[in-house]
Amino acid sequence: MTIYSEAIQEMSELASNEEICHPSDAVQFLERCTEFDPIAEGVYATVYNLPDEPDKVVKVCTSRKDGYYLFARWCMSRENRENPHLPLIHREDIVELPNGLKIRFYVIERLEDITEDGSHPVQPDHFHNMDFGTLWNAFKTVAFSYGMDHRSLPDEIESLDAFIAEIKKASEQLSQKPGNDSLPSLKEQTLEEYDAFLRTLYDVLIQLSPVGVMDLHGNNFMLRGDTIVITDPLSHKHAA
């Protein structure tokens, strides 16, 4: 991990010498003076390739509002580190700028994208089935309801069974919408097959919805082989 370690060390030295003073300075340094290769950019963070670590990526978070560190540290805890539905985060590094802002770095396992194209529930091919598509759309409907209105799931749903009951209700409501009468009902077998994933999703909402705004749309899930991984469930933390 030579490229990464050298970049962190050099950036720390530049920050302590007040040569990097703002997040924009840090981003310019990474893209002009290191071998970090940007591959994705969000509102609060940028993800980079590392040429000498093809099985890993680096997520660089530059905003004070960003709540990813709350999720990352939760994933890195002993009880969650082996959960297949959470990303494997190898390390966290922090560079503090002269103005007190912190640039946070996360070395994360490389995962594959899930994409939705409108004609199938989910890509790639092994998710092209109506049973999974029914579950996928239903749980996204429920998860989204705990998003921008700042609802806290622990205040409203006291158990996993109650959470799954909401998913079933959402599935029924989706099937009753005009034009959706051909949608299959949500099968108990499908719920059993994805029990571990639903348990993890429930745990994420229980633990993190009180501290940040939930953002569980389709682009914040990825794949490790055939396994769905929740990658970035917080859009930002709540104001202190």
CYANA upper distance limits for C-alpha pairs under 8 A (distance plus 0.5 A):
  1 MET  CA      5 SER  CA      6.68
  1 MET  CA     52 ASP  CA      7.14
  1 MET  CA     53 GLU  CA      7.06
  2 THR  CA      6 GLU  CA      6.50
  2 THR  CA     52 ASP  CA      8.00
  3 ILE  CA      7 ALA  CA      6.68
  3 ILE  CA     34 THR  CA      8.15
  3 ILE  CA     35 GLU  CA      7.35
  3 ILE  CA     36 PHE  CA      8.39
  3 ILE  CA     50 LEU  CA      7.68
  3 ILE  CA     51 PRO  CA      8.46
  3 ILE  CA     52 ASP  CA      7.53
  4 TYR  CA      8 ILE  CA      6.77
  4 TYR  CA     36 PHE  CA      8.49
  4 TYR  CA     50 LEU  CA      7.86
  5 SER  CA      9 GLN  CA      6.71
  6 GLU  CA     10 GLU  CA      6.57
  7 ALA  CA     11 MET  CA      6.49
  7 ALA  CA     30 LEU  CA      8.17
  7 ALA  CA     34 THR  CA      7.01
  8 ILE  CA     12 SER  CA      6.57
  8 ILE  CA     93 ASP  CA      8.26
  8 ILE  CA     95 VAL  CA      8.13
  9 GLN  CA     13 GLU  CA      6.82
 10 GLU  CA     14 LEU  CA      6.69
 11 MET  CA     15 ALA  CA      6.55
 11 MET  CA     20 ILE  CA      8.04
 11 MET  CA     26 ALA  CA      8.04
 11 MET  CA     29 PHE  CA      8.42
 11 MET  CA     95 VAL  CA      7.80
 12 SER  CA     16 SER  CA      6.68
 12 SER  CA     95 VAL  CA      6.16
 12 SER  CA     96 GLU  CA      8.03
 13 GLU  CA     17 ASN  CA      6.71
 14 LEU  CA     18 GLU  CA      6.64
 14 LEU  CA     19 GLU  CA      5.51
 14 LEU  CA     20 ILE  CA      6.08
 15 ALA  CA     19 GLU  CA      6.22
 15 ALA  CA     20 ILE  CA      5.20
 15 ALA  CA     21 CYS  CA      6.90
 15 ALA  CA     95 VAL  CA      7.99
 15 ALA  CA     96 GLU  CA      7.52
 15 ALA  CA     97 LEU  CA      5.87
 15 ALA  CA     98 PRO  CA      7.02
 16 SER  CA     97 LEU  CA      7.75
 16 SER  CA     98 PRO  CA      7.42
 18 GLU  CA     97 LEU  CA      8.10
 18 GLU  CA     98 PRO  CA      6.64
 20 ILE  CA     25 ASP  CA      6.00
 20 ILE  CA     26 ALA  CA      6.75
 20 ILE  CA     97 LEU  CA      7.40
 20 ILE  CA     98 PRO  CA      8.45
 21 CYS  CA     25 ASP  CA      7.01
 21 CYS  CA     26 ALA  CA      8.39
 21 CYS  CA     97 LEU  CA      6.06
 21 CYS  CA     98 PRO  CA      6.24
 21 CYS  CA     99 ASN  CA      7.28
 22 HIS  CA     26 ALA  CA      7.17
 22 HIS  CA     97 LEU  CA      7.34
 22 HIS  CA     99 ASN  CA      8.17
 22 HIS  CA    101 LEU  CA      8.32
 23 PRO  CA     27 VAL  CA      6.85
 23 PRO  CA     62 THR  CA      6.23
 23 PRO  CA     63 SER  CA      8.28
 23 PRO  CA    101 LEU  CA      8.47
 23 PRO  CA    103 ILE  CA      7.67
 24 SER  CA     28 GLN  CA      6.69
 25 ASP  CA     29 PHE  CA      6.63
 26 ALA  CA     30 LEU  CA      6.76
 26 ALA  CA    103 ILE  CA      8.49
 27 VAL  CA     31 GLU  CA      6.74
 28 GLN  CA     32 ARG  CA      6.33
 28 GLN  CA     33 CYS  CA      8.33
 29 PHE  CA     33 CYS  CA      5.72
 29 PHE  CA     34 THR  CA      7.53
 30 LEU  CA     34 THR  CA      5.73
 30 LEU  CA     35 GLU  CA      8.12
 30 LEU  CA     36 PHE  CA      6.78
 31 GLU  CA     35 GLU  CA      7.99
 31 GLU  CA     36 PHE  CA      6.95
 31 GLU  CA     37 ASP  CA      7.63
 31 GLU  CA     38 PRO  CA      8.04
 35 GLU  CA     50 LEU  CA      7.52
 35 GLU  CA     51 PRO  CA      7.73
 36 PHE  CA     48 TYR  CA      6.21
 36 PHE  CA     49 ASN  CA      6.39
 36 PHE  CA     50 LEU  CA      6.09
 36 PHE  CA     51 PRO  CA      8.10
 37 ASP  CA     48 TYR  CA      5.50
 37 ASP  CA     49 ASN  CA      5.41
 37 ASP  CA     50 LEU  CA      7.11
 37 ASP  CA     51 PRO  CA      8.48
 38 PRO  CA     46 THR  CA      7.37
 38 PRO  CA     47 VAL  CA      6.35
 38 PRO  CA     48 TYR  CA      4.74
 38 PRO  CA     49 ASN  CA      6.81
 39 ILE  CA     46 THR  CA      8.24
 39 ILE  CA     47 VAL  CA      6.34
 39 ILE  CA     48 TYR  CA      5.96
 39 ILE  CA     49 ASN  CA      7.13
 40 ALA  CA     46 THR  CA      6.33
 40 ALA  CA     47 VAL  CA      5.63
 40 ALA  CA     48 TYR  CA      7.62
 41 GLU  CA     45 ALA  CA      6.60
 41 GLU  CA     46 THR  CA      4.86
 41 GLU  CA     47 VAL  CA      6.73
 42 GLY  CA     46 THR  CA      6.59
 44 TYR  CA     61 CYS  CA      6.47
 44 TYR  CA     62 THR  CA      6.79
 44 TYR  CA     63 SER  CA      6.06
 44 TYR  CA     65 LYS  CA      8.36
 44 TYR  CA     66 ASP  CA      6.43
 45 ALA  CA     59 LYS  CA      7.14
 45 ALA  CA     60 VAL  CA      5.93
 45 ALA  CA     61 CYS  CA      4.86
 45 ALA  CA     62 THR  CA      6.73
 45 ALA  CA     63 SER  CA      8.10
 46 THR  CA     59 LYS  CA      6.30
 46 THR  CA     60 VAL  CA      5.87
 46 THR  CA     61 CYS  CA      7.28
 47 VAL  CA     57 VAL  CA      7.18
 47 VAL  CA     58 VAL  CA      6.05
 47 VAL  CA     59 LYS  CA      4.90
 47 VAL  CA     60 VAL  CA      6.77
 48 TYR  CA     57 VAL  CA      6.16
 48 TYR  CA     58 VAL  CA      5.60
 48 TYR  CA     59 LYS  CA      6.90
 48 TYR  CA     60 VAL  CA      8.39
 49 ASN  CA     53 GLU  CA      8.32
 49 ASN  CA     54 PRO  CA      7.77
 49 ASN  CA     56 LYS  CA      7.78
 49 ASN  CA     57 VAL  CA      5.56
 49 ASN  CA     58 VAL  CA      7.05
 50 LEU  CA     54 PRO  CA      6.85
 50 LEU  CA     56 LYS  CA      7.64
 50 LEU  CA     57 VAL  CA      6.83
 50 LEU  CA     58 VAL  CA      7.90
 53 GLU  CA     57 VAL  CA      8.15
 54 PRO  CA    110 ARG  CA      8.30
 55 ASP  CA    109 GLU  CA      6.64
 55 ASP  CA    110 ARG  CA      5.77
 56 LYS  CA    107 VAL  CA      7.09
 56 LYS  CA    108 ILE  CA      6.01
 56 LYS  CA    109 GLU  CA      4.97
 56 LYS  CA    110 ARG  CA      5.15
 57 VAL  CA    107 VAL  CA      6.34
 57 VAL  CA    108 ILE  CA      5.89
 57 VAL  CA    109 GLU  CA      6.80
 57 VAL  CA    110 ARG  CA      6.27
 58 VAL  CA    105 PHE  CA      7.13
 58 VAL  CA    106 TYR  CA      5.95
 58 VAL  CA    107 VAL  CA      5.11
 58 VAL  CA    108 ILE  CA      6.62
 59 LYS  CA    105 PHE  CA      6.27
 59 LYS  CA    106 TYR  CA      5.59
 59 LYS  CA    107 VAL  CA      7.09
 59 LYS  CA    108 ILE  CA      7.88
 60 VAL  CA    103 ILE  CA      7.51
 60 VAL  CA    104 ARG  CA      6.26
 60 VAL  CA    105 PHE  CA      5.22
 60 VAL  CA    106 TYR  CA      7.07
 61 CYS  CA     66 ASP  CA      7.64
 61 CYS  CA     68 TYR  CA      8.33
 61 CYS  CA    103 ILE  CA      6.40
 61 CYS  CA    104 ARG  CA      5.62
 61 CYS  CA    105 PHE  CA      7.00
 62 THR  CA     66 ASP  CA      8.22
 62 THR  CA    102 LYS  CA      7.46
 62 THR  CA    103 ILE  CA      5.48
 62 THR  CA    104 ARG  CA      7.16
 63 SER  CA    103 ILE  CA      8.23
 64 ARG  CA    101 LEU  CA      7.47
 64 ARG  CA    102 LYS  CA      8.02
 65 LYS  CA    236 HIS  CA      6.15
 65 LYS  CA    237 LYS  CA      6.62
 66 ASP  CA    235 SER  CA      7.52
 66 ASP  CA    236 HIS  CA      5.14
 66 ASP  CA    237 LYS  CA      6.62
 67 GLY  CA     71 PHE  CA      7.65
 67 GLY  CA    212 GLY  CA      7.07
 67 GLY  CA    234 LEU  CA      6.58
 67 GLY  CA    235 SER  CA      7.31
 67 GLY  CA    236 HIS  CA      5.06
 67 GLY  CA    237 LYS  CA      4.98
 68 TYR  CA     72 ALA  CA      6.55
 68 TYR  CA    232 ASP  CA      7.42
 68 TYR  CA    234 LEU  CA      6.80
 68 TYR  CA    235 SER  CA      8.25
 68 TYR  CA    236 HIS  CA      7.75
 69 TYR  CA     73 ARG  CA      6.45
 69 TYR  CA    104 ARG  CA      8.33
 70 LEU  CA     74 TRP  CA      6.77
 70 LEU  CA    208 LEU  CA      8.30
 71 PHE  CA     75 CYS  CA      6.70
 71 PHE  CA    208 LEU  CA      7.84
 71 PHE  CA    232 ASP  CA      8.01
 71 PHE  CA    233 PRO  CA      8.09
 71 PHE  CA    234 LEU  CA      7.90
 72 ALA  CA     76 MET  CA      6.70
 72 ALA  CA     89 ILE  CA      7.58
 73 ARG  CA     77 SER  CA      6.77
 74 TRP  CA     80 ASN  CA      7.58
 75 CYS  CA     80 ASN  CA      5.87
 75 CYS  CA     81 ARG  CA      6.32
 75 CYS  CA     86 LEU  CA      6.95
 75 CYS  CA     87 PRO  CA      7.55
 75 CYS  CA     88 LEU  CA      7.90
 75 CYS  CA     89 ILE  CA      7.73
 76 MET  CA     80 ASN  CA      7.01
 76 MET  CA     81 ARG  CA      5.85
 76 MET  CA     88 LEU  CA      8.02
 76 MET  CA     89 ILE  CA      6.84
 77 SER  CA     81 ARG  CA      6.42
 78 ARG  CA     82 GLU  CA      8.44
 80 ASN  CA     86 LEU  CA      8.09
 81 ARG  CA     86 LEU  CA      8.21
 81 ARG  CA     88 LEU  CA      7.26
 84 PRO  CA    227 THR  CA      7.73
 84 PRO  CA    229 VAL  CA      7.57
 85 HIS  CA    196 ALA  CA      8.49
 85 HIS  CA    197 PHE  CA      6.70
 85 HIS  CA    200 THR  CA      7.27
 85 HIS  CA    227 THR  CA      7.37
 85 HIS  CA    228 ILE  CA      6.37
 85 HIS  CA    229 VAL  CA      4.76
 85 HIS  CA    230 ILE  CA      6.52
 86 LEU  CA    200 THR  CA      8.50
 86 LEU  CA    229 VAL  CA      5.75
 86 LEU  CA    230 ILE  CA      6.00
 86 LEU  CA    231 THR  CA      7.24
 87 PRO  CA    108 ILE  CA      7.52
 87 PRO  CA    109 GLU  CA      7.28
 87 PRO  CA    229 VAL  CA      6.81
 87 PRO  CA    230 ILE  CA      7.51
 87 PRO  CA    231 THR  CA      6.68
 88 LEU  CA    108 ILE  CA      6.44
 88 LEU  CA    109 GLU  CA      6.12
 89 ILE  CA    106 TYR  CA      7.28
 89 ILE  CA    107 VAL  CA      6.39
 89 ILE  CA    108 ILE  CA      4.93
 89 ILE  CA    109 GLU  CA      6.98
 90 HIS  CA    106 TYR  CA      7.90
 90 HIS  CA    107 VAL  CA      5.90
 90 HIS  CA    108 ILE  CA      6.30
 90 HIS  CA    109 GLU  CA      7.98
 91 ARG  CA    106 TYR  CA      6.30
 91 ARG  CA    107 VAL  CA      5.94
 91 ARG  CA    108 ILE  CA      8.12
 92 GLU  CA    104 ARG  CA      7.56
 92 GLU  CA    105 PHE  CA      6.06
 92 GLU  CA    106 TYR  CA      5.23
 92 GLU  CA    107 VAL  CA      7.23
 93 ASP  CA    104 ARG  CA      6.39
 93 ASP  CA    105 PHE  CA      5.52
 93 ASP  CA    106 TYR  CA      7.15
 94 ILE  CA    102 LYS  CA      6.85
 94 ILE  CA    103 ILE  CA      6.17
 94 ILE  CA    104 ARG  CA      5.14
 94 ILE  CA    105 PHE  CA      6.70
 95 VAL  CA    102 LYS  CA      6.19
 95 VAL  CA    103 ILE  CA      5.64
 95 VAL  CA    104 ARG  CA      7.07
 96 GLU  CA    100 GLY  CA      6.56
 96 GLU  CA    101 LEU  CA      6.35
 96 GLU  CA    102 LYS  CA      4.93
 96 GLU  CA    103 ILE  CA      6.78
 97 LEU  CA    101 LEU  CA      5.87
 97 LEU  CA    102 LYS  CA      6.58
 97 LEU  CA    103 ILE  CA      8.07
111 LEU  CA    222 MET  CA      6.67
111 LEU  CA    223 LEU  CA      6.14
111 LEU  CA    224 ARG  CA      6.02
112 GLU  CA    222 MET  CA      6.14
112 GLU  CA    223 LEU  CA      5.45
112 GLU  CA    224 ARG  CA      6.93
112 GLU  CA    225 GLY  CA      8.30
113 ASP  CA    219 ASN  CA      8.42
113 ASP  CA    221 PHE  CA      8.12
113 ASP  CA    222 MET  CA      5.44
113 ASP  CA    223 LEU  CA      6.66
114 ILE  CA    122 VAL  CA      7.22
114 ILE  CA    123 GLN  CA      6.25
114 ILE  CA    124 PRO  CA      7.30
114 ILE  CA    218 GLY  CA      8.05
114 ILE  CA    219 ASN  CA      7.54
114 ILE  CA    221 PHE  CA      7.24
114 ILE  CA    222 MET  CA      5.82
114 ILE  CA    223 LEU  CA      7.01
115 THR  CA    122 VAL  CA      6.47
115 THR  CA    123 GLN  CA      5.69
115 THR  CA    124 PRO  CA      7.88
115 THR  CA    218 GLY  CA      8.14
115 THR  CA    219 ASN  CA      7.82
116 GLU  CA    120 HIS  CA      7.42
116 GLU  CA    121 PRO  CA      6.87
116 GLU  CA    122 VAL  CA      5.31
116 GLU  CA    123 GLN  CA      6.41
116 GLU  CA    218 GLY  CA      8.32
117 ASP  CA    121 PRO  CA      8.25
117 ASP  CA    122 VAL  CA      7.75
117 ASP  CA    123 GLN  CA      8.07
120 HIS  CA    128 HIS  CA      6.40
120 HIS  CA    129 ASN  CA      8.20
120 HIS  CA    133 GLY  CA      8.32
121 PRO  CA    127 PHE  CA      7.52
121 PRO  CA    128 HIS  CA      6.56
121 PRO  CA    129 ASN  CA      7.50
121 PRO  CA    130 MET  CA      7.50
121 PRO  CA    132 PHE  CA      8.00
121 PRO  CA    133 GLY  CA      5.06
121 PRO  CA    134 THR  CA      8.43
121 PRO  CA    136 TRP  CA      8.11
122 VAL  CA    127 PHE  CA      5.97
122 VAL  CA    128 HIS  CA      6.55
122 VAL  CA    133 GLY  CA      7.43
123 GLN  CA    127 PHE  CA      6.46
123 GLN  CA    128 HIS  CA      7.14
124 PRO  CA    128 HIS  CA      7.74
126 HIS  CA    226 ASP  CA      8.03
127 PHE  CA    132 PHE  CA      7.17
127 PHE  CA    133 GLY  CA      8.06
128 HIS  CA    132 PHE  CA      8.28
128 HIS  CA    133 GLY  CA      8.04
129 ASN  CA    133 GLY  CA      6.71
130 MET  CA    134 THR  CA      6.45
130 MET  CA    183 LEU  CA      8.32
130 MET  CA    184 PRO  CA      7.68
131 ASP  CA    135 LEU  CA      7.08
131 ASP  CA    184 PRO  CA      7.72
131 ASP  CA    186 LEU  CA      7.37
131 ASP  CA    187 LYS  CA      7.75
131 ASP  CA    190 THR  CA      7.10
132 PHE  CA    136 TRP  CA      6.44
132 PHE  CA    190 THR  CA      7.46
133 GLY  CA    137 ASN  CA      6.60
134 THR  CA    138 ALA  CA      6.70
134 THR  CA    171 SER  CA      7.30
134 THR  CA    183 LEU  CA      7.93
134 THR  CA    184 PRO  CA      7.57
134 THR  CA    185 SER  CA      7.90
134 THR  CA    186 LEU  CA      6.71
135 LEU  CA    139 PHE  CA      6.61
135 LEU  CA    167 ILE  CA      8.24
135 LEU  CA    171 SER  CA      7.82
135 LEU  CA    186 LEU  CA      6.99
135 LEU  CA    190 THR  CA      8.05
135 LEU  CA    191 LEU  CA      8.19
136 TRP  CA    140 LYS  CA      6.69
137 ASN  CA    141 THR  CA      6.71
137 ASN  CA    171 SER  CA      8.08
138 ALA  CA    142 VAL  CA      6.99
138 ALA  CA    167 ILE  CA      5.99
138 ALA  CA    168 LYS  CA      7.76
138 ALA  CA    170 ALA  CA      5.83
138 ALA  CA    171 SER  CA      5.44
138 ALA  CA    174 LEU  CA      8.04
139 PHE  CA    143 ALA  CA      6.49
139 PHE  CA    167 ILE  CA      5.93
139 PHE  CA    170 ALA  CA      8.13
140 LYS  CA    144 PHE  CA      6.36
140 LYS  CA    216 LEU  CA      7.35
140 LYS  CA    217 HIS  CA      6.98
140 LYS  CA    218 GLY  CA      8.02
141 THR  CA    145 SER  CA      6.95
141 THR  CA    167 ILE  CA      8.48
141 THR  CA    170 ALA  CA      7.26
142 VAL  CA    146 TYR  CA      7.65
142 VAL  CA    166 GLU  CA      7.39
142 VAL  CA    167 ILE  CA      6.78
142 VAL  CA    170 ALA  CA      7.34
143 ALA  CA    147 GLY  CA      7.55
143 ALA  CA    205 LEU  CA      8.49
143 ALA  CA    214 MET  CA      8.23
143 ALA  CA    215 ASP  CA      8.40
143 ALA  CA    216 LEU  CA      6.55
144 PHE  CA    148 MET  CA      8.39
144 PHE  CA    214 MET  CA      7.97
144 PHE  CA    215 ASP  CA      7.32
144 PHE  CA    216 LEU  CA      6.71
144 PHE  CA    217 HIS  CA      7.42
145 SER  CA    149 ASP  CA      8.02
145 SER  CA    151 ARG  CA      8.12
146 TYR  CA    150 HIS  CA      6.83
146 TYR  CA    151 ARG  CA      5.47
146 TYR  CA    152 SER  CA      7.07
146 TYR  CA    153 LEU  CA      7.25
146 TYR  CA    209 SER  CA      7.91
146 TYR  CA    213 VAL  CA      8.40
146 TYR  CA    214 MET  CA      6.71
147 GLY  CA    151 ARG  CA      7.29
147 GLY  CA    213 VAL  CA      6.13
147 GLY  CA    214 MET  CA      4.95
147 GLY  CA    215 ASP  CA      6.23
147 GLY  CA    216 LEU  CA      8.25
148 MET  CA    213 VAL  CA      6.75
148 MET  CA    214 MET  CA      7.56
148 MET  CA    215 ASP  CA      8.34
150 HIS  CA    209 SER  CA      8.24
150 HIS  CA    213 VAL  CA      6.49
150 HIS  CA    214 MET  CA      8.24
151 ARG  CA    209 SER  CA      7.89
152 SER  CA    156 GLU  CA      7.63
152 SER  CA    206 ILE  CA      8.30
152 SER  CA    209 SER  CA      5.74
152 SER  CA    210 PRO  CA      5.89
153 LEU  CA    157 ILE  CA      6.25
153 LEU  CA    205 LEU  CA      6.81
153 LEU  CA    206 ILE  CA      6.41
153 LEU  CA    209 SER  CA      6.93
153 LEU  CA    210 PRO  CA      8.24
154 PRO  CA    158 GLU  CA      6.55
154 PRO  CA    205 LEU  CA      8.44
154 PRO  CA    206 ILE  CA      5.94
154 PRO  CA    210 PRO  CA      8.36
157 ILE  CA    162 ALA  CA      6.38
157 ILE  CA    163 PHE  CA      6.73
158 GLU  CA    162 ALA  CA      7.19
159 SER  CA    163 PHE  CA      6.93
160 LEU  CA    164 ILE  CA      6.70
160 LEU  CA    199 ARG  CA      7.35
160 LEU  CA    202 TYR  CA      7.06
161 ASP  CA    165 ALA  CA      6.63
162 ALA  CA    166 GLU  CA      6.90
163 PHE  CA    167 ILE  CA      6.99
163 PHE  CA    202 TYR  CA      7.62
164 ILE  CA    168 LYS  CA      6.76
164 ILE  CA    198 LEU  CA      8.45
165 ALA  CA    169 LYS  CA      6.71
166 GLU  CA    170 ALA  CA      6.59
167 ILE  CA    171 SER  CA      6.69
168 LYS  CA    172 GLU  CA      6.84
168 LYS  CA    186 LEU  CA      7.16
169 LYS  CA    173 GLN  CA      6.76
170 ALA  CA    174 LEU  CA      6.63
171 SER  CA    175 SER  CA      6.78
171 SER  CA    185 SER  CA      7.59
171 SER  CA    186 LEU  CA      7.04
172 GLU  CA    176 GLN  CA      6.89
172 GLU  CA    185 SER  CA      7.51
172 GLU  CA    186 LEU  CA      8.47
173 GLN  CA    177 LYS  CA      7.17
174 LEU  CA    180 ASN  CA      7.48
175 SER  CA    180 ASN  CA      5.61
175 SER  CA    181 ASP  CA      6.05
175 SER  CA    182 SER  CA      7.96
175 SER  CA    183 LEU  CA      6.09
175 SER  CA    184 PRO  CA      8.01
175 SER  CA    185 SER  CA      8.02
176 GLN  CA    180 ASN  CA      6.88
176 GLN  CA    181 ASP  CA      6.66
177 LYS  CA    181 ASP  CA      7.64
186 LEU  CA    190 THR  CA      7.69
186 LEU  CA    191 LEU  CA      8.33
187 LYS  CA    191 LEU  CA      7.11
188 GLU  CA    192 GLU  CA      6.68
189 GLN  CA    193 GLU  CA      6.62
190 THR  CA    194 TYR  CA      6.84
191 LEU  CA    195 ASP  CA      6.28
194 TYR  CA    198 LEU  CA      6.74
195 ASP  CA    199 ARG  CA      6.60
196 ALA  CA    200 THR  CA      6.76
197 PHE  CA    201 LEU  CA      6.67
197 PHE  CA    228 ILE  CA      7.92
198 LEU  CA    202 TYR  CA      6.57
199 ARG  CA    203 ASP  CA      6.68
200 THR  CA    204 VAL  CA      6.65
201 LEU  CA    205 LEU  CA      6.85
201 LEU  CA    230 ILE  CA      8.18
202 TYR  CA    206 ILE  CA      6.59
203 ASP  CA    207 GLN  CA      6.47
204 VAL  CA    208 LEU  CA      6.23
204 VAL  CA    209 SER  CA      8.13
204 VAL  CA    233 PRO  CA      8.29
205 LEU  CA    209 SER  CA      5.65
205 LEU  CA    214 MET  CA      8.12
206 ILE  CA    210 PRO  CA      8.07
207 GLN  CA    211 VAL  CA      8.45
208 LEU  CA    212 GLY  CA      6.60
208 LEU  CA    214 MET  CA      8.15
208 LEU  CA    234 LEU  CA      8.23
209 SER  CA    213 VAL  CA      6.76
209 SER  CA    214 MET  CA      6.42
211 VAL  CA    237 LYS  CA      6.37
211 VAL  CA    238 HIS  CA      6.22
212 GLY  CA    234 LEU  CA      6.48
212 GLY  CA    235 SER  CA      7.81
212 GLY  CA    236 HIS  CA      6.15
212 GLY  CA    237 LYS  CA      4.27
212 GLY  CA    238 HIS  CA      5.25
213 VAL  CA    234 LEU  CA      6.08
213 VAL  CA    235 SER  CA      6.19
213 VAL  CA    236 HIS  CA      6.13
213 VAL  CA    237 LYS  CA      6.51
213 VAL  CA    238 HIS  CA      6.99
214 MET  CA    233 PRO  CA      6.15
214 MET  CA    234 LEU  CA      5.23
214 MET  CA    235 SER  CA      6.63
214 MET  CA    236 HIS  CA      8.39
215 ASP  CA    220 ASN  CA      8.10
215 ASP  CA    232 ASP  CA      8.07
215 ASP  CA    233 PRO  CA      5.51
215 ASP  CA    234 LEU  CA      5.74
215 ASP  CA    235 SER  CA      5.86
216 LEU  CA    220 ASN  CA      6.46
216 LEU  CA    221 PHE  CA      8.29
216 LEU  CA    232 ASP  CA      8.04
216 LEU  CA    233 PRO  CA      5.64
216 LEU  CA    234 LEU  CA      8.10
217 HIS  CA    221 PHE  CA      8.25
220 ASN  CA    230 ILE  CA      6.94
220 ASN  CA    231 THR  CA      5.97
220 ASN  CA    232 ASP  CA      5.71
220 ASN  CA    233 PRO  CA      6.97
221 PHE  CA    228 ILE  CA      7.20
221 PHE  CA    229 VAL  CA      6.05
221 PHE  CA    230 ILE  CA      5.17
221 PHE  CA    231 THR  CA      5.85
221 PHE  CA    232 ASP  CA      7.79
222 MET  CA    228 ILE  CA      6.42
222 MET  CA    229 VAL  CA      5.67
222 MET  CA    230 ILE  CA      7.10
222 MET  CA    231 THR  CA      7.08
223 LEU  CA    227 THR  CA      6.00
223 LEU  CA    228 ILE  CA      5.35
223 LEU  CA    229 VAL  CA      6.11
224 ARG  CA    228 ILE  CA      7.10
224 ARG  CA    229 VAL  CA      7.35
